[in-house]
Amino acid sequence: MMEDTIYIATRKSALALWQAEKVQQLLKEQEKNSELIPVVTTGDKMQHTQLSSVMLEQNQPHHLTTGKGLFIKEVQEALLSHQAHLAVHSMKDLPVEQTSGLIIGALLPRASPCDVLVISPQVLQEINLTSSVVGEIPFETLKSLLLKSKLFCTLPIGTTSSRRQFLMRNLFSSQLNLQILRGNVDSRLKKINNNEFSAILLAQAGLERLNLFDTKYMAPLPLHSFIPATAQGVIAIECTNDNKNLLRILQKLNCAETCLCTAIERTVLHLLDGDCNSSIGIHYSKQSISIIYKKAEIEKSLQIAVTLEDLEELKTMYTSTGGIYSYFIEQMAKSLFTDKIKALLLKVGLYRTKT
């Protein structure tokens, strides 16, 4: 490695590279040189596989052998082997369990957490919306039109997310033809433009970052009824936990508000003990936590209020941990706030004490 150069590990997808290049730009503003180390992950190699069904037989921590952990294993290995100083991730891809020896040193300001419904040209033609701006149509109006569309209700709708599948069935119809669709953002959009799917679901943040968000055929789904993945829209920067100089640099990139929102959402996710067979959405905004949960026969939807006293407790804790996300969420696990959330989840049957 070149002296005084910060090496950044990242996946090779266009979106992952955009995120890593954003961190590069921010480091350059601090007069820090950096270079990218693109990495191909196990998850990237499995384009036609349901990741929840994969379980690698390796001497690896469990959270890196299945599900979204398959997209970060090799990136984290680059840090642990000192091939890279930093790794840049979509926070929603990081398992709740922190890999030993690593730490999340900074979170960038959150982009839109919304999911987006991307509609095919043939469906738009069927419902006479080819000359309309789909993203500006009131959602209930758009929903009514789509449910009258034979193509929308019968042809495949693509997403790999069990949460998105669950919400689509709840919000539109239990009879929708939902199919697994993997691949990068560009390849998914090609499939929709070729009418291979009637619609697909993507994150608004990723579309906007790649300058691909187009309201002519894309409709953001309402947050109150289509609850996003935990920390959707958040970029995380990870490093080894012994690199104090780098942590000080990262603090200049860190967004306190994003840390607070993300820590609340991921604390709830940890208490729910979700896995690849769960459909979970969690979103914190305006002193309220919105939650949807489905696993096997259990299906719940709830709101949890966050008081001003709760927020003061968390802000004081954040300051005491130096504003470093990983330290902050570790302290949150022992807090009165977390005890309160645990009690509320226990009351509705979503938290079970570990024996």
C-alpha positions in Angstrom: 0.0 0.0 0.0 1.1 3.5 -0.7 1.9 5.5 2.4 -0.7 8.1 3.4 -3.3 6.6 0.9 -6.6 5.4 2.4 -7.7 2.2 0.6 -11.5 1.7 0.4 -13.0 -1.8 -0.1 -16.3 -1.9 -2.0 -18.5 -4.2 -4.0 -18.2 -3.7 -7.8 -21.9 -2.8 -8.5 -22.5 0.6 -10.0 -24.4 1.7 -6.8 -21.7 0.4 -4.5 -19.0 2.2 -6.5 -21.1 5.4 -6.4 -21.2 5.2 -2.6 -17.5 4.5 -2.3 -16.7 7.4 -4.7 -18.9 9.6 -2.5 -16.7 8.7 0.5 -13.6 9.3 -1.7 -14.9 12.8 -2.5 -15.5 13.6 1.2 -12.0 12.4 2.1 -10.6 14.6 -0.7 -12.3 17.6 0.9 -10.2 16.8 4.0 -7.1 16.6 1.8 -6.9 12.8 2.2 -5.8 10.6 -0.7 -7.7 7.4 -1.3 -8.1 4.5 -3.7 -10.9 2.0 -4.3 -10.4 -1.8 -4.0 -13.4 -3.3 -5.8 -14.4 -6.8 -4.5 -16.7 -9.5 -5.9 -18.7 -11.0 -3.0 -20.3 -14.4 -2.7 -23.8 -12.7 -3.0 -22.8 -11.1 -6.3 -21.9 -14.5 -7.7 -25.4 -16.0 -6.8 -27.6 -14.0 -9.2 -30.3 -16.7 -9.5 -30.5 -17.9 -5.9 -32.7 -17.0 -3.0 -30.0 -16.0 -0.5 -32.1 -17.0 2.5 -31.7 -20.6 1.3 -27.9 -20.4 1.2 -25.8 -21.5 4.1 -22.1 -21.7 3.5 -20.2 -24.4 5.3 -17.2 -22.4 6.3 -15.5 -21.5 9.5 -17.2 -18.1 9.5 -19.5 -16.2 11.9 -23.1 -17.2 11.2 -24.2 -13.7 10.1 -21.7 -13.9 7.2 -22.8 -17.3 5.8 -26.3 -16.6 4.7 -28.7 -13.8 3.6 -27.3 -10.3 3.2 -24.2 -11.3 5.0 -23.1 -12.9 1.7 -22.8 -9.4 0.2 -20.3 -8.2 2.8 -18.1 -11.1 3.8 -15.3 -10.6 1.3 -15.4 -6.8 1.8 -14.9 -7.2 5.5 -12.2 -9.7 4.9 -10.3 -7.0 3.0 -10.4 -4.9 6.2 -9.4 -7.7 8.5 -6.5 -8.7 6.3 -5.3 -5.1 6.1 -5.7 -4.9 2.3 -8.1 -2.0 2.9 -8.5 0.7 5.6 -12.2 1.4 5.0 -15.2 -0.4 3.7 -18.3 1.3 2.4 -21.7 -0.4 2.7 -25.4 0.2 2.3 -26.3 0.0 6.0 -29.4 -2.1 5.3 -27.1 -4.8 4.0 -25.2 -5.1 7.3 -26.4 -7.8 9.7 -27.2 -6.4 13.2 -24.3 -8.5 14.6 -21.1 -6.6 14.3 -18.1 -8.7 12.9 -15.4 -9.0 15.6 -12.5 -6.6 15.1 -14.5 -4.1 13.0 -16.5 -1.0 13.8 -18.9 1.4 12.0 -17.1 4.7 12.3 -19.5 7.0 10.4 -22.8 7.2 8.7 -23.5 9.7 5.9 -26.7 11.8 5.9 -29.6 9.6 5.0 -31.2 9.7 1.6 -34.9 8.9 0.9 -35.9 5.7 2.8 -38.8 5.0 0.4 -39.4 2.0 -1.8 -40.4 2.7 -5.4 -42.8 0.8 -7.7 -41.4 0.8 -11.2 -44.1 0.1 -13.8 -43.6 -1.5 -17.2 -44.5 0.4 -20.5 -47.2 -2.2 -21.3 -49.0 -1.8 -18.0 -48.9 2.0 -18.3 -50.4 1.7 -21.8 -53.1 -0.7 -20.5 -54.2 1.8 -17.9 -53.8 4.9 -20.2 -50.9 6.5 -18.2 -48.3 6.7 -21.0 -48.5 10.5 -21.1 -48.8 11.0 -17.3 -46.3 11.5 -14.6 -46.9 8.4 -12.5 -45.0 9.7 -9.5 -47.3 12.6 -9.1 -50.6 10.6 -9.1 -52.1 10.2 -5.6 -51.2 6.7 -4.4 -54.8 5.5 -3.9 -55.7 6.6 -7.4 -52.7 4.7 -8.8 -53.4 1.7 -6.7 -57.0 1.6 -8.0 -55.8 1.8 -11.6 -53.2 -0.9 -11.2 -55.7 -3.3 -9.6 -57.9 -3.0 -12.7 -54.9 -3.9 -14.9 -54.9 -7.6 -16.0 -51.2 -7.4 -16.8 -50.3 -6.0 -13.4 -52.3 -8.6 -11.6 -51.1 -11.6 -13.6 -47.6 -11.0 -15.0 -44.5 -11.3 -12.7 -43.7 -8.5 -10.3 -40.0 -8.6 -9.4 -38.2 -8.3 -6.0 -35.9 -10.4 -3.9 -37.1 -8.9 -0.6 -39.6 -10.9 1.4 -40.6 -7.7 3.2 -41.5 -6.1 -0.2 -43.4 -9.2 -1.2 -45.4 -9.2 2.0 -46.3 -5.5 1.7 -47.2 -5.8 -1.9 -49.7 -8.6 -1.1 -51.0 -6.6 1.9 -51.3 -3.3 0.1 -52.4 -4.5 -3.3 -53.6 -8.1 -3.6 -52.7 -11.5 -2.1 -53.0 -12.9 -5.6 -50.1 -11.0 -7.2 -47.5 -13.0 -9.2 -44.4 -12.1 -7.2 -41.1 -13.5 -8.5 -37.5 -13.3 -7.4 -35.5 -10.7 -9.3 -31.8 -10.2 -8.6 -29.1 -8.3 -10.3 -27.8 -4.7 -10.4 -30.1 -1.7 -10.8 -29.4 -1.3 -14.5 -30.2 -5.0 -15.4 -33.4 -4.8 -13.4 -34.6 -1.7 -15.2 -33.8 -3.3 -18.6 -36.1 -6.1 -17.7 -38.9 -3.7 -16.8 -38.4 -1.7 -20.0 -38.5 -4.9 -22.0 -41.8 -5.8 -20.4 -40.4 -9.0 -18.8 -42.1 -7.9 -15.6 -45.2 -5.9 -15.0 -43.5 -4.0 -12.2 -40.4 -4.2 -10.0 -39.5 -2.7 -6.6 -36.3 -0.7 -5.9 -35.1 1.7 -3.3 -35.5 5.4 -4.2 -32.1 6.2 -2.7 -30.2 3.9 -5.1 -32.2 5.2 -8.1 -31.5 8.8 -7.2 -27.8 8.2 -6.6 -27.4 6.7 -10.1 -29.6 9.5 -11.7 -32.1 6.8 -12.7 -35.1 8.0 -10.7 -37.9 9.0 -13.2 -41.3 9.9 -12.0 -42.8 9.2 -15.5 -42.9 5.5 -14.6 -41.8 5.3 -11.0 -44.0 5.9 -8.0 -42.5 6.2 -4.4 -44.6 4.1 -2.1 -46.1 5.8 1.0 -43.9 5.4 4.1 -46.9 5.0 6.5 -48.1 1.9 4.7 -45.1 0.6 2.9 -42.6 0.6 5.7 -39.0 0.4 4.5 -36.1 -1.8 5.4 -34.2 -0.9 8.6 -31.7 2.0 7.7 -32.7 2.1 4.1 -31.0 5.0 2.4 -28.0 5.1 4.8 -24.4 4.7 3.8 -22.1 3.2 6.4 -18.3 3.4 6.6 -16.5 0.6 8.5 -12.9 0.2 9.7 -11.0 -1.9 12.2 -11.7 -1.0 15.8 -8.0 -0.3 16.6 -7.5 2.5 14.0 -8.0 5.5 16.2 -6.5 8.0 13.7 -9.0 6.8 11.0 -11.9 7.0 13.4 -11.1 10.7 14.1 -11.1 11.4 10.3 -14.4 9.6 9.9 -16.0 11.7 12.6 -15.8 14.6 10.3 -18.0 12.7 7.8 -20.5 11.5 10.4 -24.2 12.6 10.6 -25.5 12.7 14.2 -29.2 12.7 13.1 -28.7 9.6 10.9 -26.8 7.8 13.7 -29.8 8.4 16.0 -32.4 7.2 13.6 -30.4 4.2 12.5 -29.5 3.1 16.0 -33.2 3.3 17.0 -34.3 1.2 14.0 -31.5 -1.4 14.3 -32.1 -1.7 18.1 -35.7 -2.7 17.3 -34.5 -5.1 14.6 -32.2 -6.8 17.1 -35.0 -7.1 19.7 -37.2 -8.7 17.0 -34.5 -11.3 16.4 -35.3 -11.3 12.7 -33.7 -13.7 10.2 -33.8 -14.4 6.5 -37.2 -16.1 7.0 -38.7 -12.9 8.5 -40.4 -10.0 6.8 -39.5 -6.9 8.8 -39.8 -3.2 8.1 -38.8 -0.5 10.7 -38.8 3.2 10.2 -38.2 6.0 12.7 -39.5 9.5 12.1 -41.0 12.4 14.1 -40.8 10.6 17.4 -42.5 7.5 16.1 -41.3 4.0 15.3 -43.3 2.2 12.6 -43.0 -1.6 12.5 -44.3 -4.4 10.3 -43.4 -8.0 11.2 -44.2 -11.3 9.6 -42.8 -14.7 10.3 -44.6 -18.0 9.9 -48.1 -17.4 11.3 -47.2 -14.3 13.2 -48.1 -11.0 11.5 -48.0 -7.7 13.4 -48.1 -4.0 12.6 -47.6 -1.3 15.3 -46.4 2.2 16.2 -44.2 3.0 19.2 -44.0 6.6 20.4 -40.6 8.0 21.4 -40.9 10.7 24.1 -38.8 13.8 24.4 -37.3 12.2 27.6 -36.3 9.2 25.5 -34.6 11.5 22.9 -32.7 13.4 25.6 -31.4 10.1 27.1 -30.3 9.0 23.6 -28.6 12.3 22.7 -26.7 12.4 25.9 -25.6 8.8 25.3 -24.5 9.6 21.8 -22.4 12.5 23.0 -20.8 10.3 25.7 -19.7 7.7 23.1 -17.9 10.3 21.0 -20.5 10.1 18.2 -19.2 6.7 17.0 -22.2 4.6 15.8 -20.9 1.2 17.0 -20.1 2.5 20.5 -23.5 4.3 20.6 -25.6 1.3 19.7 -23.7 -0.9 22.2 -24.7 1.6 25.0 -28.2 1.7 23.7 -28.5 -2.0 24.3 -28.1 -1.4 28.1 -30.4 1.7 28.2 -33.8 2.4 29.8 -35.0 3.2 26.3 -34.2 -0.3 25.0 -35.8 -1.8 28.1 -39.0 0.2 27.3 -39.1 -1.0 23.7 -38.4 -4.6 24.8 -41.4 -4.5 27.2 -43.7 -3.1 24.5 -42.6 -5.8 22.1 -43.0 -8.5 24.7 -46.6 -7.2 25.4 -47.6 -7.8 21.7 -45.7 -11.1 21.4 -42.8 -10.0 19.3 -40.1 -10.3 21.9 -39.1 -13.6 23.5 -36.6 -13.7 26.4 -33.5 -15.6 25.4 -32.7 -18.6 27.6 
